Amino acid sequence: MESLKLLKKLSIMVRVFLFLLSLFVTLKLDDILNWDWVTTLWSLWALFACLVGFAAGLLVASFSKFV
């Protein structure tokens, strides 16, 4: 049951980051933001970092149940 709650939280977090990413890219393409692309895509890197952390946590948790 806890894993379902965790997956729901992860799903909400991914949706928020994707919303921010699409917002920043849209503002950059419309020349409203004068940022470079690295700054514009920061939310994509944050999303990747969260997903890597989540995957590492799941990996550790699954191996600890087998040992």
DSSP file (Angstrom, degrees, kcal/mol; ACC not computed):
  #  RESIDUE AA STRUCTURE BP1 BP2  ACC     N-H-->O    O-->H-N    N-H-->O    O-->H-N    TCO  KAPPA ALPHA  PHI   PSI    X-CA   Y-CA   Z-CA
    1    1 A M     >        0   0    0      0, 0.0     4,-1.5     0, 0.0     3,-0.2   0.000 360.0 360.0 360.0 -37.7    0.0    0.0    0.0
    2    2 A E  H  >  +     0   0    0      1,-0.2     4,-2.3     2,-0.2     5,-0.2   0.860 360.0  58.1 -66.3 -33.8    2.8    2.4    0.8
    3    3 A S  H  > S+     0   0    0      1,-0.2     4,-2.3     2,-0.2    -1,-0.2   0.864 103.7  52.5 -65.9 -33.8    4.4    1.8   -2.6
    4    4 A L  H  > S+     0   0    0      2,-0.2     4,-2.1     1,-0.2    -1,-0.2   0.894 109.3  49.1 -67.0 -39.0    1.2    2.9   -4.3
    5    5 A K  H  X S+     0   0    0     -4,-1.5     4,-2.1     2,-0.2    -2,-0.2   0.901 111.5  49.8 -64.8 -40.1    1.2    6.1   -2.3
    6    6 A L  H  X S+     0   0    0     -4,-2.3     4,-2.3     1,-0.2    -2,-0.2   0.895 110.1  50.0 -65.9 -39.9    4.9    6.7   -3.3
    7    7 A L  H  X S+     0   0    0     -4,-2.3     4,-2.4     2,-0.2    -1,-0.2   0.863 109.2  52.1 -66.9 -35.6    4.1    6.1   -6.9
    8    8 A K  H  X S+     0   0    0     -4,-2.1     4,-2.2     2,-0.2    -2,-0.2   0.912 110.6  48.0 -65.5 -41.5    1.2    8.6   -6.8
    9    9 A K  H  X S+     0   0    0     -4,-2.1     4,-2.3     2,-0.2    -2,-0.2   0.906 112.2  49.4 -64.6 -40.7    3.6   11.2   -5.3
   10   10 A L  H  X S+     0   0    0     -4,-2.3     4,-2.6     2,-0.2    -2,-0.2   0.902 109.3  52.3 -64.4 -40.8    6.2   10.5   -7.9
   11   11 A S  H  X S+     0   0    0     -4,-2.4     4,-2.1     2,-0.2    -2,-0.2   0.906 110.4  47.6 -62.2 -42.5    3.6   10.8  -10.6
   12   12 A I  H  X S+     0   0    0     -4,-2.2     4,-2.2     2,-0.2    -1,-0.2   0.912 112.0  50.2 -64.7 -42.4    2.5   14.2   -9.3
   13   13 A M  H  X S+     0   0    0     -4,-2.3     4,-2.4     1,-0.2    -2,-0.2   0.904 110.1  49.7 -63.9 -41.9    6.1   15.3   -9.1
   14   14 A V  H  X S+     0   0    0     -4,-2.6     4,-2.5     1,-0.2    -1,-0.2   0.905 110.4  50.8 -63.8 -41.2    6.8   14.2  -12.7
   15   15 A R  H  X S+     0   0    0     -4,-2.1     4,-2.1     2,-0.2    -1,-0.2   0.891 109.8  49.9 -64.7 -39.1    3.7   16.1  -13.9
   16   16 A V  H  X S+     0   0    0     -4,-2.2     4,-2.5     2,-0.2    -2,-0.2   0.934 112.3  47.2 -64.6 -45.3    4.7   19.3  -12.1
   17   17 A F  H  X S+     0   0    0     -4,-2.4     4,-2.6     1,-0.2    -2,-0.2   0.895 111.8  50.1 -64.6 -39.1    8.2   19.1  -13.6
   18   18 A L  H  X S+     0   0    0     -4,-2.5     4,-2.5     2,-0.2    -1,-0.2   0.864 109.9  51.5 -66.9 -34.6    6.9   18.4  -17.1
   19   19 A F  H  X S+     0   0    0     -4,-2.1     4,-2.4     2,-0.2    -2,-0.2   0.936 111.5  46.7 -64.0 -46.2    4.6   21.4  -16.7
   20   20 A L  H  X S+     0   0    0     -4,-2.5     4,-2.8     2,-0.2     5,-0.2   0.908 112.1  51.5 -62.6 -41.1    7.4   23.6  -15.7
   21   21 A L  H  X S+     0   0    0     -4,-2.6     4,-2.5     1,-0.2     5,-0.2   0.942 111.7  45.4 -61.1 -48.3    9.6   22.3  -18.6
   22   22 A S  H  X S+     0   0    0     -4,-2.5     4,-2.2     1,-0.2    -1,-0.2   0.871 113.3  51.5 -65.1 -35.4    6.9   23.0  -21.2
   23   23 A L  H  X S+     0   0    0     -4,-2.4     4,-2.4     2,-0.2    -2,-0.2   0.941 112.1  45.1 -64.8 -47.8    6.2   26.4  -19.7
   24   24 A F  H  X S+     0   0    0     -4,-2.8     4,-2.1     2,-0.2    -2,-0.2   0.891 113.8  49.1 -65.9 -39.7    9.9   27.4  -19.8
   25   25 A V  H  X S+     0   0    0     -4,-2.5     4,-2.7    -5,-0.2    -1,-0.2   0.912 111.8  49.6 -65.8 -41.3   10.4   26.1  -23.3
   26   26 A T  H  X S+     0   0    0     -4,-2.2     4,-1.7    -5,-0.2    -2,-0.2   0.925 112.3  46.9 -62.6 -44.7    7.3   27.9  -24.5
   27   27 A L  H  <>S+     0   0    0     -4,-2.4     5,-2.5     1,-0.2     6,-1.5   0.861 113.1  50.2 -66.4 -34.5    8.4   31.2  -23.0
   28   28 A K  H ><5S+     0   0    0     -4,-2.1     3,-1.5     4,-0.2    -2,-0.2   0.928 110.4  48.4 -68.3 -44.8   11.9   30.7  -24.4
   29   29 A L  H 3<5S+     0   0    0     -4,-2.7    -2,-0.2     1,-0.3    -1,-0.2   0.803 110.2  52.0 -67.0 -28.4   10.6   30.0  -27.9
   30   30 A D  T 3<5S-     0   0    0     -4,-1.7    -1,-0.3    -5,-0.2    -2,-0.2   0.377 113.5-120.6 -86.0   4.8    8.3   33.1  -27.7
   31   31 A D  T < 5S+     0   0    0     -3,-1.5    -3,-0.2     2,-0.1    -2,-0.1   0.768  81.0 121.3  59.9  29.2   11.4   35.2  -26.7
   32   32 A I  S   <S+     0   0    0     -5,-2.5     2,-0.4    -6,-0.2    -4,-0.2   0.829  71.0  50.9 -83.7 -37.2    9.7   36.2  -23.5
   33   33 A L        -     0   0    0     -6,-1.5    -2,-0.1    -9,-0.2    -1,-0.1  -0.850  68.3-159.5 -99.0 136.1   12.7   34.7  -21.5
   34   34 A N        +     0   0    0     -2,-0.4     2,-0.1    -3,-0.1    -1,-0.1  -0.100  49.9 128.4-102.6  34.1   16.2   35.7  -22.5
   35   35 A W        -     0   0    0      1,-0.1     2,-0.1     2,-0.0    -2,-0.1  -0.452  61.8-113.6 -83.6 158.6   17.7   32.6  -20.9
   36   36 A D     >  -     0   0    0     -2,-0.1     4,-2.0     1,-0.1     3,-0.2  -0.440  37.4-101.2 -81.5 171.3   20.1   30.3  -22.5
   37   37 A W  H  > S+     0   0    0      1,-0.2     4,-2.1     2,-0.2    -1,-0.1   0.807 119.3  59.6 -68.1 -29.6   19.0   26.7  -23.2
   38   38 A V  H  4 S+     0   0    0      1,-0.2    -1,-0.2     2,-0.2    -3,-0.0   0.928 110.2  42.3 -63.9 -43.2   20.8   25.3  -20.2
   39   39 A T  H >4 S+     0   0    0     -3,-0.2     3,-1.2     1,-0.2     4,-0.2   0.872 112.4  54.9 -69.4 -37.1   18.9   27.5  -17.8
   40   40 A T  H 3< S+     0   0    0     -4,-2.0     3,-0.5     1,-0.3    -2,-0.2   0.870 109.5  46.6 -64.1 -36.6   15.7   26.9  -19.7
   41   41 A L  T >X S+     0   0    0     -4,-2.1     4,-1.4     1,-0.2     3,-0.6   0.120  74.8 113.6 -96.1  21.5   16.0   23.1  -19.3
   42   42 A W  H <> S+     0   0    0     -3,-1.2     4,-2.2     1,-0.2    -1,-0.2   0.860  73.7  57.7 -61.6 -34.4   16.9   23.1  -15.6
   43   43 A S  H 3> S+     0   0    0     -3,-0.5     4,-2.2     1,-0.2    -1,-0.2   0.820 101.8  55.9 -68.4 -28.4   13.6   21.3  -14.7
   44   44 A L  H <> S+     0   0    0     -3,-0.6     4,-2.3     2,-0.2    -1,-0.2   0.912 108.9  46.2 -66.6 -42.1   14.5   18.5  -17.1
   45   45 A W  H  X S+     0   0    0     -4,-1.4     4,-2.3     2,-0.2    -2,-0.2   0.879 111.7  51.6 -67.8 -36.9   17.8   17.9  -15.2
   46   46 A A  H  X S+     0   0    0     -4,-2.2     4,-2.2     2,-0.2    -2,-0.2   0.899 109.6  50.5 -65.4 -39.4   16.0   18.1  -11.9
   47   47 A L  H  X S+     0   0    0     -4,-2.2     4,-2.5     2,-0.2    -2,-0.2   0.929 110.4  49.1 -62.7 -46.0   13.4   15.5  -13.1
   48   48 A F  H  X S+     0   0    0     -4,-2.3     4,-2.4     1,-0.2    -2,-0.2   0.902 110.4  51.2 -60.5 -41.1   16.2   13.2  -14.2
   49   49 A A  H  X S+     0   0    0     -4,-2.3     4,-2.2     2,-0.2    -1,-0.2   0.906 111.2  47.7 -63.9 -41.5   18.0   13.5  -10.9
   50   50 A C  H  X S+     0   0    0     -4,-2.2     4,-2.4     2,-0.2    -2,-0.2   0.908 112.4  49.1 -65.4 -41.4   14.8   12.7   -9.0
   51   51 A L  H  X S+     0   0    0     -4,-2.5     4,-2.5     2,-0.2    -2,-0.2   0.881 110.6  50.1 -67.7 -37.1   14.1    9.7  -11.2
   52   52 A V  H  X S+     0   0    0     -4,-2.4     4,-2.4     2,-0.2    -1,-0.2   0.917 112.1  48.3 -65.6 -42.3   17.7    8.4  -10.8
   53   53 A G  H  X S+     0   0    0     -4,-2.2     4,-2.1     2,-0.2    -2,-0.2   0.897 112.3  48.6 -62.9 -40.7   17.3    8.8   -7.0
   54   54 A F  H  X S+     0   0    0     -4,-2.4     4,-2.3     2,-0.2    -2,-0.2   0.913 112.1  48.5 -65.6 -43.3   14.0    7.0   -7.0
   55   55 A A  H  X S+     0   0    0     -4,-2.5     4,-2.2     1,-0.2    -2,-0.2   0.894 111.1  50.4 -65.0 -39.9   15.4    4.2   -9.1
   56   56 A A  H  X S+     0   0    0     -4,-2.4     4,-2.4     2,-0.2    -1,-0.2   0.898 110.1  50.5 -65.1 -39.7   18.4    3.8   -6.9
   57   57 A G  H  X S+     0   0    0     -4,-2.1     4,-2.5     2,-0.2    -2,-0.2   0.906 110.9  48.2 -64.1 -41.8   16.1    3.7   -3.8
   58   58 A L  H  X S+     0   0    0     -4,-2.3     4,-2.5     2,-0.2    -2,-0.2   0.884 110.9  52.0 -65.0 -38.0   14.0    1.0   -5.4
   59   59 A L  H  X S+     0   0    0     -4,-2.2     4,-2.1     2,-0.2    -2,-0.2   0.925 112.0  44.8 -64.1 -45.2   17.1   -1.0   -6.3
   60   60 A V  H  X S+     0   0    0     -4,-2.4     4,-2.0     1,-0.2    -2,-0.2   0.910 114.0  50.1 -65.1 -42.4   18.4   -0.9   -2.8
   61   61 A A  H  X S+     0   0    0     -4,-2.5     4,-1.1     1,-0.2    -2,-0.2   0.889 111.7  47.5 -65.7 -38.9   15.1   -1.7   -1.3
   62   62 A S  H  X S+     0   0    0     -4,-2.5     4,-1.0     1,-0.2    -1,-0.2   0.881 113.3  47.7 -72.0 -36.6   14.6   -4.7   -3.6
   63   63 A F  H  X S+     0   0    0     -4,-2.1     4,-1.4     1,-0.2    -1,-0.2   0.842 107.2  56.6 -71.2 -31.4   18.1   -6.1   -3.0
   64   64 A S  H  < S+     0   0    0     -4,-2.0    -1,-0.2     1,-0.2    -2,-0.2   0.795 104.2  53.5 -71.3 -25.7   17.7   -5.7    0.8
   65   65 A K  H  < S+     0   0    0     -4,-1.1    -1,-0.2     1,-0.2    -2,-0.2   0.802 109.2  48.8 -76.2 -28.0   14.5   -7.9    0.7
   66   66 A F  H  <        0   0    0     -4,-1.0    -2,-0.2     1,-0.2    -1,-0.2   0.761 360.0 360.0 -80.6 -25.3   16.4  -10.7   -1.1
   67   67 A V     <        0   0    0     -4,-1.4    -1,-0.2     0, 0.0    -2,-0.2   0.451 360.0 360.0 -89.9 360.0   19.4  -10.7    1.3
